[in-house]
Amino acid sequence: MNEGCIQFKLEEHERAIELFKEASKMCGFNAELYYNIALCYYEMGTFSEAYFYLDTIIRRAYELYPKLKMVKPENPVFEKNDK
């Protein structure tokens, strides 16, 4: 993943995507990797791909933390002791 970040900083977004995807294949779903991939696609102007990866992060979060679906403008946060 570090090499992907270096490539991103060098504005080598396509190479960074390859590296982030390789890392994802090795370790499985990782929100940080998916965010980095989305950011690369965003910087390249490929917004539909960026959206796909961001949407995947959110859908996975809903699976792991179902109460997130209840967050709305009128109910933006939960109490700390709310489980």
Secondary structure, DSSP 8 states (H G I E B T S, - for coil): -HHHHHHHHTT-HHHHHHHHHHHHHHH---HHHHHHHHHHHHHHT-HHHHHHHHHHHHHHHHHH-GGGGG-BTTB----TT--
